[in-house]
Amino acid sequence: MSGLLRVREAGLVLALLVICAGVTLREPRFLNGANLEQVALSATLVCIVALGEALVIIARQVDLSVGAIVASSAFVSADWLSKHPGGSMVFVFAIGCTVGLAMGAGNALLVVAARIPAIVATLGTLAIYRGAVIVFAGGRQISATILPDSYQAIAQVRVLHVPLLVWIAVALTLVLGWAASYTRTGRNLYALGSDPESARFVGINEGWHLALVFVLSGLLCGFVGVLWGARFGTVDAVLAPDLHFQAISAVVVGGVSIFGGSGSVYGAAIGAVIFAVLQNGVQLLGLNQFWLQAVTGAAILGTVILYSLLARRAERAEREGRRRSVGLGLNRGVGAG
Amino acid sequence: MGVLARWEAFLVFVLAATLALGALASPYFLTASNLSIAVAGVMPTAIVALPMTLVIVCGEIDISVGSIVGLCAASLAVCREQGLGIEVSMLASLAVGMLAGALNGAIVAYVGLPSLVVTIGTLALYRGIAQIILEERGVTGFPDWYQEIGFGTVPGTPIPWSALIFVAFFLCFAVFLHATHRGRALFAIGNNREAARFSGIDVRRAILGVFVASGGLCAVAAVVLTSYLASARSDTATGLELPVITAVVLGGVSIFGGSGTLGGVLIAVLVLAFVQNALGLAGVTPEAQQIVTGCVLVLTLVLFGAARALRTAALFRRVRAG
């Protein structure tokens, strides 16, 4: 199984390199330092959201409300900052993360306590959260001019010539990737995703784990909301309308099975980078922007069908291998090993 | 079955309460012309809610309905731009809708992928295609009789033409779902797919069928909506899935599949229409109405969940006592 995962990620990196090479051949400006930095920056925000979404999907759930949470966190924290220009940045992050945490907890409550399927629960909260922030904003837009410079400086800080945001995304990817693979809680998520019934029978607390992934997803979205404002300067209530698609596409293309229980957080991160490169490539090559959404949809469908075919073939191969070892009269343990 | 009957009685009560509150909120609410406007405004949602009921009864879901409506509206517009007659354009958009639904259904039924992720993918795909073929153009200049479909009323009455279209489809769907062998089979599929298959129901063909019906009725909704808005654009009906699924769930259809009635969905659609209209008359913005729709969806599900938990608890007690 881990062999298959490694193959998946190698394939993803290969796909990424092929896309980069294709874009560079048509437009050498792609490899320009400033352009690569733009690509990296637009990948980071989607990437952090995709990390949370990946954990949610690994546990066989889905979170459609991520875009609405990011917008709420961005607007509420920027609104506070515009009224308290001297406020501490730590406090701004605390506000954004609290908003995200609360909204994630709302999702968790509906899915775990009220036992509503995640798809309809988060479709409902998507409307509620987005509507709430639109009403709160009342059509206002918080522009860069009324926000203190220290806010936007967050997006401009560099460490070793690379923007701090990129380091943050890389660090979060590594930490969450490690936690998903090597901690007991992380492994439990995979168990719950691949077979909830069996996971319950071996004593895994389903409610606690599902609540954890929704709250974590909300928290990451709250964090991204603050970064969003810092990166783009202007904040309004309708920002990030398609973020749930971008996140889910990144996760699915990154090889996380939509049935739950397999795939990795690293794959989701690579998926986010692939989409950032595609988006940038479409812009650089002067292609019609409208193609992007169709390509995203086709990419989701294509990869899901591809992975399901691969999984079916792997299953068949395993079954045949087992039958052969039994037929030869070998010990099954030896045959499987 | 008893619980469902009670749920529909409850919905009728809610409908009456909505009408009473609306009348209190504004003296214009209970006028024939206002009620006619309220009903005409909700018809696209109502038309799509019919096949959505079938899809959800089967234990599946179709998130892509808003995008199929958008794609059909865009196809209609492109046909008009090419100088085709409105009748031909409507047929073309119907074909596009059924094709889009057939793609959803084929992948779900024959490739065996969950409808949730398939229709999330096609939601993006179909909206993208709509944007590619129509870009940011808006197409207007429809014949007068076509414009009548969306906003006009049957002469001498306040009944909108679109409501007549809806009622015709409602009767067909209600007879099919509740009174034919194939319709009843959908409940069996939603309750226990494996058992349905072993009792000789062609599960795959049934699922393909409901998705094709969903695409087809999305095309009908696109025709009505384009006429209502008097212009066809590629962003038509963005986010339509939320009110449609809300109406179906509020109508008492179990989100897990296997139970529900179209009568309940009909009352739920009317409740949503009048709630929105009353809120609009009271000066509530469409964005705030979105919160109300979301809350209605979530609260209904919480209520249903609580009722189920109570029933299960009662059952346990009875088993233990017996």
Interface residues (C-beta under 8 A of the other chain):
Chain A: V62 L110 A114 R115 I116 P117 I119 V120 A121 L123 G124 T125 L126 A127 I128 R130 G131 A132 I134 V135 F245 I248 S249 V252 I258 F259 N288 F290 W291 L292 Q293 A294 V295 T296 G297 A298 I300 L301 V304 I305 S308
Chain B: I61 I63 I107 V111 G112 L113 P114 L116 V117 V118 I120 G121 T122 L123 A124 L125 Y126 R127 G128 I129 Q131 I132 E135 S234 E241 L242 I245 T246 V249 I255 F256 T285 E287 A288 Q289 Q290 I291 T293 G294 C295 L297 V298 L301 V302 G305 A306 A309
